[in-house]
Structure formats: structure tokens, C-alpha cells
Amino acid sequence: HKLASQAHLDIALSYLAAGRHEDAVKTLKRFLDNSRYKDSPQIPDARNLLGRSYQLQKKFPEALATWQDYLARHPAHKAWRSVQQEVINTEYLMGAEKLAAKDYEAARRLWAEFLLKYPLDARCPQILFQFGQMNYQQEKWNDAIAEWRRLVSKYPNTAPAFTAQYMIAVTLEKHLGKLEEALE
């Protein structure tokens, strides 16, 4: 039927809305693999939705691969720009997941790559603050201060920089006993 491809997409959307992300993935894969629908106008939306389904399951490499495929195959599609932003968001989330799991080395590596690829992203100051926090959590006081000073010099007059200045003072006072320097 002429509406069958839209029905497949609607079924996947309903699974996604119900939080059944794995069922959405199965439905979308079946739809995308079916040669009868290869020229369907819903194919770009299905690829985008498949990437979103993976992202919601925290299957970040699969989401990135799906969205990269979408970006290559559908450069004129209406959602191209938002998918490009989701790729950036997913790369950020990969680091955030590693931080939440207290895998500081992996978080640092992923976010360092993020900073190199997207130096103008609004989350860059917060990432630099988190670098200091990771060192602080590991009781690497001087490394934490160095990271926070880097943040303050690179992004002055931002909320993360103000918080970093405070944390520098706290660390100097409480952990290093440098009261005069903390006051300054």
C-alpha cells in the first residue's frame, strides 16, 4: 500500500514514545532493509530515528554510525542540520557517561577529542571545569588547580570560570594550606 512506509515509521515512533527503544530499532532496521521501500520518502526520517533510538539506549557508537550514514546519504534532507547537532551531542554524552561511571581517563580522552573537534561549543568551559573536578576527586590538587586556571584564562567571565576560581581558592586553603594564595 502507498502508506505502508509511513506506517512502518509510525510504528517505530510509537515504540519510541513508549520507551521501547529496542523494538523501535528492530522495526526501523526491518523497514530500512526491505528493498520494496528503498525509494520511500520516509527512509531519511527512519535513519534519523534509528540513530535517536540507539542514542536513547546509550549505544553511542551505533548512533554515531547511523547518523554519519544519514548525513552522507541525505545531504538535502530537512533534518540534516539537527542530525549534525545530534552527532555533536552524542560525542559529548559519551564523555559524560564515562565521567558518571568514574572512568576518568576515558572521559578525559573523549572530551579532549571533543574540545579539538568543536572548540566553539558552548559546553567547552564546563568540560574544562570537569577536568579539574576529575583531578580534585582523585586528590590531585595541583593538577586540579592547573586545569581550573586554564579554564579561567581561556573563558574568563563565564559561570564555570567563576566556579573554578572559587574551587582554586578552596583547594589552596583546605588541601594545600596556602592561605595567602587562596585569599588572592
Contact map, one row per residue, 1 for C-alpha under 8 A:
1111000000000000000000000000000000000000000000000000000000000000000000000000000000000000000000000000000000000000000000000000000000000000000000000000000000000000000000000000000000000000
1111100000000000000000000000000000000000000000000000000000000000000000000000000000000000000000000000000000000000000000000000000000000000000000000000000000000000000000000000000000000000
1111111000000000000000000000000000000000000000000000000000000000000000000000000000000000000000000000000000000000000000000000000000000000000000000000000000000000000000000000000000000000
1111111100000000000000000000000000000000000000000000000000000000000000000000000000000000000000000000000000000000000000000000000000000000000000000000000000000000000000000000000000000000
0111111110000000000000000000001000001001010000000000000000000000000000000000000000000000000000000000000000000000000000000000000000000000000000000000000000000000000000000000000000000000
0011111111000000000000000000000000000000010000000000000000000000000000000000000000000000000000000000000000000000000000000000000000000000000000000000000000000000000000000000000000000000
0011111111100000000000000000000000000000000000000000000000000000000000000000000000000000000000000000000000000000000000000000000000000000000000000000000000000000000000000000000000000000
0001111111110000000000000011001000000000000000000000000000000000000000000000000000000000000000000000000000000000000000000000000000000000000000000000000000000000000000000000000000000000
0000111111111000000000000001000000000000010011000000000000000000000000000000000000000000000000000000000000000000000000000000000000000000000000000000000000000000000000000000000000000000
0000011111111100000000000000000000000000000000000000000000000000000000000000000000000000000000000000000000000000000000000000000000000000000000000000000000000000000000000000000000000000
0000001111111110000000010010000000000000000000000000000000000000000000000000000000000000000000000000000000000000000000000000000000000000000000000000000000000000000000000000000000000000
0000000111111111000000111011000000000000000000000000000000000000000000000000000000000000000000000000000000000000000000000000000000000000000000000000000000000000000000000000000000000000
0000000011111111100000010000000000000000000000001000000000000000000000000000000000000000000000000000000000000000000000000000000000000000000000000000000000000000000000000000000000000000
0000000001111111110000000000000000000000000000000000000000000000000000000000000000000000000000000000000000000000000000000000000000000000000000000000000000000000000000000000000000000000
0000000000111111111110110000000000000000000000000000000000000000000000000000000000000000000000000000000000000000000000000000000000000000000000000000000000000000000000000000000000000000
0000000000011111111110010000000000000000000000000000100000000000000000000000000000000000000000000000000000000000000000000000000000000000000000000000000000000000000000000000000000000000
0000000000001111111100000000000000000000000000000000000000000000000000000000000000000000000000000000000000000000000000000000000000000000000000000000000000000000000000000000000000000000
0000000000000111111100000000000000000000000000000000000000000000000000000000000000000000000000000000000000000000000000000000000000000000000000000000000000000000000000000000000000000000
0000000000000011111110000000000000000000000000000000000000000000000000000000000000000000000000000000000000000000000000000000000000000000000000000000000000000000000000000000000000000000
0000000000000011111111110000000000000000000000000000000000000000000000000000000000000000000000000000000000000000000000000000000000000000000000000000000000000000000000000000000000000000
0000000000000011001111111000000000000000000000000000110110000000000000000000000000000000000000000000000000000000000000000000000000000000000000000000000000000000000000000000000000000000
0000000000000000000111111100000000000000000000000000100010000000000000000000000000000000000000000000000000000000000000000000000000000000000000000000000000000000000000000000000000000000
0000000000010010000111111110000000000000000000000000000000000000000000000000000000000000000000000000000000000000000000000000000000000000000000000000000000000000000000000000000000000000
0000000000111011000111111111000000000000000000000100100000000000000000000000000000000000000000000000000000000000000000000000000000000000000000000000000000000000000000000000000000000000
0000000000010000000011111111100000000000000000000100110000000000000000000000000000000000000000000000000000000000000000000000000000000000000000000000000000000000000000000000000000000000
0000000000000000000001111111110000000000000000000000000000000000000000000000000000000000000000000000000000000000000000000000000000000000000000000000000000000000000000000000000000000000
0000000100110000000000111111111000000000000000000000000000000000000000000000000000000000000000000000000000000000000000000000000000000000000000000000000000000000000000000000000000000000
0000000110010000000000011111111100000000000001101100000000000000000000000000000000000000000000000000000000000000000000000000000000000000000000000000000000000000000000000000000000000000
0000000000000000000000001111111110000000000000000100000000000000000000000000000000000000000000000000000000000000000000000000000000000000000000000000000000000000000000000000000000000000
0000000000000000000000000111111111000000000000000000000000000000000000000000000000000000000000000000000000000000000000000000000000000000000000000000000000000000000000000000000000000000
0000100100000000000000000011111111001000000000000000000000000000000000000000000000000000000000000000000000000000000000000000000000000000000000000000000000000000000000000000000000000000
0000000000000000000000000001111111101100001001100000000000000000000000000000000000000000000000000000000000000000000000000000000000000000000000000000000000000000000000000000000000000000
0000000000000000000000000000111111100000000000000000000000000000000000000000000000000000000000000000000000000000000000000000000000000000000000000000000000000000000000000000000000000000
0000000000000000000000000000011111111100000000000000000000000000000000000000000000000000000000000000000000000000000000000000000000000000000000000000000000000000000000000000000000000000
0000000000000000000000000000000111111100000000000000000000000000000000000000000000000000000000000000000000000000000000000000000000000000000000000000000000000000000000000000000000000000
0000000000000000000000000000000001111110000000000000000000000000000000000000000000000000000000000000000000000000000000000000000000000000000000000000000000000000000000000000000000000000
0000100000000000000000000000001101111111001000000000000000000000000000000000000000000000000000000000000000000000000000000000000000000000000000000000000000000000000000000000000000000000
0000000000000000000000000000000101111111001000000000000000000000000000000000000000000000000000000000000000000000000000000000000000000000000000000000000000000000000000000000000000000000
0000000000000000000000000000000000011111101000000000000000000000000000000000000000000000000000000000000000000000000000000000000000000000000000000000000000000000000000000000000000000000
0000100000000000000000000000000000001111111000000000000000000000000000000000000000000000000000000000000000000000000000000000000000000000000000000000000000000000000000000000000000000000
0000000000000000000000000000000000000011111100000000000000000000000000000000000000000000000000000000000000000000000000000000000000000000000000000000000000000000000000000000000000000000
0000110010000000000000000000000000000001111111000000000000000000000000000000000000000000000000000000000000000000000000000000000000000000000000000000000000000000000000000000000000000000
0000000000000000000000000000000100001111111111100000000000000000000000000000000000000000000000000000000000000000000000000000000000000000000000000000000000000000000000000000000000000000
0000000000000000000000000000000000000000111111110000000000000000000001000100100000000000000000000000000000000000000000000000000000000000000000000000000000000000000000000000000000000000
0000000010000000000000000000000000000000011111111000000000000000000000000000001000000000000000000000000000000000000000000000000000000000000000000000000000000000000000000000000000000000
0000000010000000000000000001000100000000011111111100000000000000000000000000000000000000000000000000000000000000000000000000000000000000000000000000000000000000000000000000000000000000
0000000000000000000000000001000100000000001111111110000000000000011001000000000000000000000000000000000000000000000000000000000000000000000000000000000000000000000000000000000000000000
0000000000000000000000000000000000000000000111111111000000000000011001000000000000100000000000000000000000000000000000000000000000000000000000000000000000000000000000000000000000000000
0000000000001000000000000001000000000000000011111111100000000000000000000000000000000000000000000000000000000000000000000000000000000000000000000000000000000000000000000000000000000000
0000000000000000000000011001100000000000000001111111110000000010010000000000000000000000000000000000000000000000000000000000000000000000000000000000000000000000000000000000000000000000
0000000000000000000000000000000000000000000000111111111000000111111000000000000000000000000000000000000000000000000000000000000000000000000000000000000000000000000000000000000000000000
0000000000000000000000000000000000000000000000011111111100000010000000000000000000000000000000000000000000000000000000000000000000000000000000000000000000000000000000000000000000000000
0000000000000001000011011000000000000000000000001111111110000010000000000000000000000000000000000000000000000000000000000000000000000000000000000000000000000000000000000000000000000000
0000000000000000000010001000000000000000000000000111111111110110000000000000000000000000000000000000000000000000000000000000000000000000000000000000000000000000000000000000000000000000
0000000000000000000000000000000000000000000000000011111111110110000000000000000000000000010000000000000000000000000000000000000000000000000000000000000000000000000000000000000000000000
0000000000000000000010000000000000000000000000000001111111100000000000000000000000000000000000000000000000000000000000000000000000000000000000000000000000000000000000000000000000000000
0000000000000000000011000000000000000000000000000000111111100000000000000000000000000000000000000000000000000000000000000000000000000000000000000000000000000000000000000000000000000000
0000000000000000000000000000000000000000000000000000011111110000000000000000000000000000000000000000000000000000000000000000000000000000000000000000000000000000000000000000000000000000
0000000000000000000000000000000000000000000000000000011111111110000000000000000000000000000000000000000000000000000000000000000000000000000000000000000000000000000000000000000000000000
0000000000000000000000000000000000000000000000000000011001111111000000000000000000000000011001000000000000000000000000000000000000000000000000000000000000000000000000000000000000000000
0000000000000000000000000000000000000000000000000000000000111111100000000000000000000000000000000000000000000000000000000000000000000000000000000000000000000000000000000000000000000000
0000000000000000000000000000000000000000000000000010011000111111110000000000000000000000000000000000000000000000000000000000000000000000000000000000000000000000000000000000000000000000
0000000000000000000000000000000000000000000000000111111000111111111000000000000000000000010000000000000000000000000000000000000000000000000000000000000000000000000000000000000000000000
0000000000000000000000000000000000000000000000000010000000011111111100000000000000000010010000000000000000000000000000000000000000000000000000000000000000000000000000000000000000000000
0000000000000000000000000000000000000000000000000010000000001111111110000000000000000000000000000000000000000000000000000000000000000000000000000000000000000000000000000000000000000000
0000000000000000000000000000000000000000000000110110000000000111111111000000000000000000000000000000000000000000000000000000000000000000000000000000000000000000000000000000000000000000
0000000000000000000000000000000000000000000000110010000000000011111111100000000000110010000000000000000000000000000000000000000000000000000000000000000000000000000000000000000000000000
0000000000000000000000000000000000000000000000000000000000000001111111110000000000000010000000000000000000000000000000000000000000000000000000000000000000000000000000000000000000000000
0000000000000000000000000000000000000000000000000000000000000000111111111000000000000000000000000000000000000000000000000000000000000000000000000000000000000000000000000000000000000000
0000000000000000000000000000000000000000000100110000000000000000011111111110000000000000000000000000000000000000000000000000000000000000000000000000000000000000000000000000000000000000
0000000000000000000000000000000000000000000000000000000000000000001111111110000100110000000000000000000000000000000000000000000000000000000000000000000000000000000000000000000000000000
0000000000000000000000000000000000000000000000000000000000000000000111111110000000000000000000000000000000000000000000000000000000000000000000000000000000000000000000000000000000000000
0000000000000000000000000000000000000000000000000000000000000000000011111110000000000000000000000000000000000000000000000000000000000000000000000000000000000000000000000000000000000000
0000000000000000000000000000000000000000000100000000000000000000000001111111100100000000000000000000000000000000000000000000000000000000000000000000000000000000000000000000000000000000
0000000000000000000000000000000000000000000000000000000000000000000001111111100100000000000000000000000000000000000000000000000000000000000000000000000000000000000000000000000000000000
0000000000000000000000000000000000000000000000000000000000000000000000000111110100000000000000000000000000000000000000000000000000000000000000000000000000000000000000000000000000000000
0000000000000000000000000000000000000000000100000000000000000000000000000111111100000000000000000000000000000000000000000000000000000000000000000000000000000000000000000000000000000000
0000000000000000000000000000000000000000000000000000000000000000000000000001111110000000000000000000000000000000000000000000000000000000000000000000000000000000000000000000000000000000
0000000000000000000000000000000000000000000010000000000000000000000000000000111111100000000000000000000000000000000000000000000000000000000000000000000000000000000000000000000000000000
0000000000000000000000000000000000000000000000000000000000000000000000100111111111110000000000000000000000000000000000000000000000000000000000000000000000000000000000000000000000000000
0000000000000000000000000000000000000000000000000000000000000000000000000000011111111000000000000000000000000000000000000000000000000000000000000000000000000000000000000000000000000000
0000000000000000000000000000000000000000000000000000000000000000000000000000001111111100000000000000000000000000000000000000000000000000000000000000000000000000000000000000000000000000
0000000000000000000000000000000000000000000000010000000000000000001000100000001111111110000000000000000000000000000000000000000000000000000000000000000000000000000000000000000000000000
0000000000000000000000000000000000000000000000000000000000000000001000100000000111111111000000000000000000000000000000000000000000000000000000000000000000000000000000000000000000000000
0000000000000000000000000000000000000000000000000000000000000000000000000000000011111111100000000000000000000000000000000000000000000000000000000000000000000000000000000000000000000000
0000000000000000000000000000000000000000000000000000000000000000000000000000000001111111110000000000000000000000000000000000000000000000000000000000000000000000000000000000000000000000
0000000000000000000000000000000000000000000000000000000000000001001100000000000000111111111000000000000000000000000000000000000000000000000000000000000000000000000000000000000000000000
0000000000000000000000000000000000000000000000000000000000000000000000000000000000011111111100000000000000000000000000000000000000000000000000000000000000000000000000000000000000000000
0000000000000000000000000000000000000000000000000000000000000000000000000000000000001111111110000000000000000000000000000000000000000000000000000000000000000000000000000000000000000000
0000000000000000000000000000000000000000000000000000001000010011000000000000000000000111111111000000000000000000000000000000000000000000000000000000000000000000000000000000000000000000
0000000000000000000000000000000000000000000000000000000000010000000000000000000000000011111111100000000000000100010000000000000000000000000000000000000000000000000000000000000000000000
0000000000000000000000000000000000000000000000000000000000000000000000000000000000000001111111110000000000000110010000000000000000000000000000000000000000000000000000000000000000000000
0000000000000000000000000000000000000000000000000000000000000000000000000000000000000000111111111000000000000000000000000000000000000000000000000000000000000000000000000000000000000000
0000000000000000000000000000000000000000000000000000000000010000000000000000000000000000011111111100000000100100000000000000000000000000000000000000000000000000000000000000000000000000
0000000000000000000000000000000000000000000000000000000000000000000000000000000000000000001111111110000001110110000000000000000000000000000000000000000000000000000000000000000000000000
0000000000000000000000000000000000000000000000000000000000000000000000000000000000000000000111111111000000100000000000000000000000000000000000000000000000000000000000000000000000000000
0000000000000000000000000000000000000000000000000000000000000000000000000000000000000000000011111111100000100000000000000000000000000000000000000000000000000000000000000000000000000000
0000000000000000000000000000000000000000000000000000000000000000000000000000000000000000000001111111111101100000000000000000000000000000000000000000000000000000000000000000000000000000
0000000000000000000000000000000000000000000000000000000000000000000000000000000000000000000000111111111101100000000000000000000000000000000000000000000000000000000000000000000000000000
0000000000000000000000000000000000000000000000000000000000000000000000000000000000000000000000011111111000000000000000000000000000000000000000000000000000000000000000000000000000000000
0000000000000000000000000000000000000000000000000000000000000000000000000000000000000000000000001111111000000000000000000000000000000000000000000000000000000000000000000000000000000000
0000000000000000000000000000000000000000000000000000000000000000000000000000000000000000000000000111111100000000000000000000000000000000000000000000000000000000000000000000000000000000
0000000000000000000000000000000000000000000000000000000000000000000000000000000000000000000000000111111111100000000000000000000000000000000000000000000000000000000000000000000000000000
0000000000000000000000000000000000000000000000000000000000000000000000000000000000000000000000000110011111110000000000000000000000000100000000000000000000000000000000000000000000000000
0000000000000000000000000000000000000000000000000000000000000000000000000000000000000000000000000000001111111000000000000000000000000000000000000000000000000000000000000000000000000000
0000000000000000000000000000000000000000000000000000000000000000000000000000000000000000000000100110001111111100000000000000000000000000000000000000000000000000000000000000000000000000
0000000000000000000000000000000000000000000000000000000000000000000000000000000000000000000001111110001111111110000000000000000000000000000000000000000000000000000000000000000000000000
0000000000000000000000000000000000000000000000000000000000000000000000000000000000000000000000100000000111111111000000000000000000100000000000000000000000000000000000000000000000000000
0000000000000000000000000000000000000000000000000000000000000000000000000000000000000000000000000000000011111111100000000000000000000000000000000000000000000000000000000000000000000000
0000000000000000000000000000000000000000000000000000000000000000000000000000000000000000001101100000000001111111110000000000000000000000000000000000000000000000000000000000000000000000
0000000000000000000000000000000000000000000000000000000000000000000000000000000000000000000100100000000000111111111000000000001000000000000000000000000000000000000000000000000000000000
0000000000000000000000000000000000000000000000000000000000000000000000000000000000000000000000000000000000011111111100000000000000000000000000000000000000000000000000000000000000000000
0000000000000000000000000000000000000000000000000000000000000000000000000000000000000000000000000000000000001111111110000000000000000000000000000000000000000000000000000000000000000000
0000000000000000000000000000000000000000000000000000000000000000000000000000000000000000001100000000000000000111111111100000000000000000000000000000000000000000000000000000000000000000
0000000000000000000000000000000000000000000000000000000000000000000000000000000000000000000000000000000000000011111111100001000000000000000000000000000000000000000000000000000000000000
0000000000000000000000000000000000000000000000000000000000000000000000000000000000000000000000000000000000000001111111100000000000000000000000000000000000000000000000000000000000000000
0000000000000000000000000000000000000000000000000000000000000000000000000000000000000000000000000000000000000000111111100000000000000000000000000000000000000000000000000000000000000000
0000000000000000000000000000000000000000000000000000000000000000000000000000000000000000000000000000000000000000011111111000000000000000000000000000000000000000000000000000000000000000
0000000000000000000000000000000000000000000000000000000000000000000000000000000000000000000000000000000000000000011111111001000000000000000000000000000000000000000000000000000000000000
0000000000000000000000000000000000000000000000000000000000000000000000000000000000000000000000000000000000000000000001111101000000000000000000000000000000000000000000000000000000000000
0000000000000000000000000000000000000000000000000000000000000000000000000000000000000000000000000000000000000000000001111111000000000000000000000000000000000000000000000000000000000000
0000000000000000000000000000000000000000000000000000000000000000000000000000000000000000000000000000000000000000000000011111100000000000000000000000000000000000000000000000000000000000
0000000000000000000000000000000000000000000000000000000000000000000000000000000000000000000000000000000000000000000000001111111000000000000000000000000000000000000000000000000000000000
0000000000000000000000000000000000000000000000000000000000000000000000000000000000000000000000000000000000000000001000111111111100000000000000000000000000000000000000000000000000000000
0000000000000000000000000000000000000000000000000000000000000000000000000000000000000000000000000000000000000000000000000111111110000000000000000000001000100101100000000000000000000000
0000000000000000000000000000000000000000000000000000000000000000000000000000000000000000000000000000000000000000000000000011111111000000000000000000000000000001000000000000000000000000
0000000000000000000000000000000000000000000000000000000000000000000000000000000000000000000000000000000000000010000000000011111111100000000000000000000000000000000000000000000000000000
0000000000000000000000000000000000000000000000000000000000000000000000000000000000000000000000000000000000000000000000000001111111110000000000000011011000000000000000000000000000000000
0000000000000000000000000000000000000000000000000000000000000000000000000000000000000000000000000000000000000000000000000000111111111000000000000011001000000001100100000000000000000000
0000000000000000000000000000000000000000000000000000000000000000000000000000000000000000000000000000000000000000000000000000011111111100000000000000000000000000000000000000000000000000
0000000000000000000000000000000000000000000000000000000000000000000000000000000000000000000000000000000000010000000000000000001111111110000000010011000000000000000000000000000000000000
0000000000000000000000000000000000000000000000000000000000000000000000000000000000000000000000000000000000000000000000000000000111111111000000111111000000000000000000000000000000000000
0000000000000000000000000000000000000000000000000000000000000000000000000000000000000000000000000000000000000000000000000000000011111111100000010000000000000000000000000000000000000000
0000000000000000000000000000000000000000000000000000000000000000000000000000000000000000000000000000000100000000000000000000000001111111110000010000000000000000000000000000000000000000
0000000000000000000000000000000000000000000000000000000000000000000000000000000000000000000000000000000000000000000000000000000000111111111110110000000000000000000000000000000000000000
0000000000000000000000000000000000000000000000000000000000000000000000000000000000000000000000000000000000000000000000000000000000011111111110110000000000000000000000000000000000000000
0000000000000000000000000000000000000000000000000000000000000000000000000000000000000000000000000000000000000000000000000000000000001111111100000000000000000000000000000000000000000000
0000000000000000000000000000000000000000000000000000000000000000000000000000000000000000000000000000000000000000000000000000000000000111111100000000000000000000000000000000000000000000
0000000000000000000000000000000000000000000000000000000000000000000000000000000000000000000000000000000000000000000000000000000000000011111110000000000000000000000000000000000000000000
0000000000000000000000000000000000000000000000000000000000000000000000000000000000000000000000000000000000000000000000000000000000000011111111110000000000000000000000000000000000000000
0000000000000000000000000000000000000000000000000000000000000000000000000000000000000000000000000000000000000000000000000000000000000011001111111000000000000000000000000010001100000000
0000000000000000000000000000000000000000000000000000000000000000000000000000000000000000000000000000000000000000000000000000000000000000000111111100000000000000000000000000000000000000
0000000000000000000000000000000000000000000000000000000000000000000000000000000000000000000000000000000000000000000000000000000000010011000111111110000000000000000000000000000000000000
0000000000000000000000000000000000000000000000000000000000000000000000000000000000000000000000000000000000000000000000000000000000111111000111111111000000000000000000010000000000000000
0000000000000000000000000000000000000000000000000000000000000000000000000000000000000000000000000000000000000000000000000000000000010000000011111111100000000000000000110010000000000000
0000000000000000000000000000000000000000000000000000000000000000000000000000000000000000000000000000000000000000000000000000000000010000000001111111110000000000000000000000000000000000
0000000000000000000000000000000000000000000000000000000000000000000000000000000000000000000000000000000000000000000000000000000110110000000000111111111000000000000000000000000000000000
0000000000000000000000000000000000000000000000000000000000000000000000000000000000000000000000000000000000000000000000000000000110110000000000011111111100000000100110110000000000000000
0000000000000000000000000000000000000000000000000000000000000000000000000000000000000000000000000000000000000000000000000000000000000000000000001111111110000000000110010000000000000000
0000000000000000000000000000000000000000000000000000000000000000000000000000000000000000000000000000000000000000000000000000000100000000000000000111111111000000000000000000000000000000
0000000000000000000000000000000000000000000000000000000000000000000000000000000000000000000000000000000000000000000000000000100110000000000000000011111111110001100100000000000000000000
0000000000000000000000000000000000000000000000000000000000000000000000000000000000000000000000000000000000000000000000000000000000000000000000000001111111111000110110000000000000000000
0000000000000000000000000000000000000000000000000000000000000000000000000000000000000000000000000000000000000000000000000000000000000000000000000000111111110000000000000000000000000000
0000000000000000000000000000000000000000000000000000000000000000000000000000000000000000000000000000000000000000000000000000000000000000000000000000011111110000000000000000000000000000
0000000000000000000000000000000000000000000000000000000000000000000000000000000000000000000000000000000000000000000000000000100000000000000000000000001111111100100000000000000000000000
0000000000000000000000000000000000000000000000000000000000000000000000000000000000000000000000000000000000000000000000000000000000000000000000000000001111111100110000000000000000000000
0000000000000000000000000000000000000000000000000000000000000000000000000000000000000000000000000000000000000000000000000000000000000000000000000000000100111110110000000000000000000000
0000000000000000000000000000000000000000000000000000000000000000000000000000000000000000000000000000000000000000000000000000100000000000000000000000000000111111110000000000000000000000
0000000000000000000000000000000000000000000000000000000000000000000000000000000000000000000000000000000000000000000000000000000000000000000000000000000000001111111000000000000000000000
0000000000000000000000000000000000000000000000000000000000000000000000000000000000000000000000000000000000000000000000000000110010000000000000000000001000000111111100000000000000000000
0000000000000000000000000000000000000000000000000000000000000000000000000000000000000000000000000000000000000000000000000000100010000000000000000001001100111111111110000000000000000000
0000000000000000000000000000000000000000000000000000000000000000000000000000000000000000000000000000000000000000000000000000000000000000000000000000000100011111111111000000000000000000
0000000000000000000000000000000000000000000000000000000000000000000000000000000000000000000000000000000000000000000000000000000000000000000000000000000000000011111111100000000000000000
0000000000000000000000000000000000000000000000000000000000000000000000000000000000000000000000000000000000000000000000000000000010000000000000000001101100000001111111110000000000000000
0000000000000000000000000000000000000000000000000000000000000000000000000000000000000000000000000000000000000000000000000000000000000000000000000001100100000000111111111000000000000000
0000000000000000000000000000000000000000000000000000000000000000000000000000000000000000000000000000000000000000000000000000000000000000000000000000000000000000011111111100000000000000
0000000000000000000000000000000000000000000000000000000000000000000000000000000000000000000000000000000000000000000000000000000000000000000000001001000000000000001111111110000000000000
0000000000000000000000000000000000000000000000000000000000000000000000000000000000000000000000000000000000000000000000000000000000000000000000011001100000000000000111111111000000000100
0000000000000000000000000000000000000000000000000000000000000000000000000000000000000000000000000000000000000000000000000000000000000000000000000000000000000000000011111111100000001111
0000000000000000000000000000000000000000000000000000000000000000000000000000000000000000000000000000000000000000000000000000000000000000000000000000000000000000000001111111111000000100
0000000000000000000000000000000000000000000000000000000000000000000000000000000000000000000000000000000000000000000000000000000000000000000010001000000000000000000000111111111100000100
0000000000000000000000000000000000000000000000000000000000000000000000000000000000000000000000000000000000000000000000000000000000000000000000000000000000000000000000011111111111101100
0000000000000000000000000000000000000000000000000000000000000000000000000000000000000000000000000000000000000000000000000000000000000000000000000000000000000000000000001111111111100100
0000000000000000000000000000000000000000000000000000000000000000000000000000000000000000000000000000000000000000000000000000000000000000000000000000000000000000000000000111111110000000
0000000000000000000000000000000000000000000000000000000000000000000000000000000000000000000000000000000000000000000000000000000000000000000010000000000000000000000000000111111110000000
0000000000000000000000000000000000000000000000000000000000000000000000000000000000000000000000000000000000000000000000000000000000000000000010000000000000000000000000000011111111000000
0000000000000000000000000000000000000000000000000000000000000000000000000000000000000000000000000000000000000000000000000000000000000000000000000000000000000000000000000001111111100000
0000000000000000000000000000000000000000000000000000000000000000000000000000000000000000000000000000000000000000000000000000000000000000000000000000000000000000000000000001100111111100
0000000000000000000000000000000000000000000000000000000000000000000000000000000000000000000000000000000000000000000000000000000000000000000000000000000000000000000000000001100011111110
0000000000000000000000000000000000000000000000000000000000000000000000000000000000000000000000000000000000000000000000000000000000000000000000000000000000000000000000000000000001111111
0000000000000000000000000000000000000000000000000000000000000000000000000000000000000000000000000000000000000000000000000000000000000000000000000000000000000000000000001001000001111111
0000000000000000000000000000000000000000000000000000000000000000000000000000000000000000000000000000000000000000000000000000000000000000000000000000000000000000000000011111100001111111
0000000000000000000000000000000000000000000000000000000000000000000000000000000000000000000000000000000000000000000000000000000000000000000000000000000000000000000000001000000000111111
0000000000000000000000000000000000000000000000000000000000000000000000000000000000000000000000000000000000000000000000000000000000000000000000000000000000000000000000001000000000011111
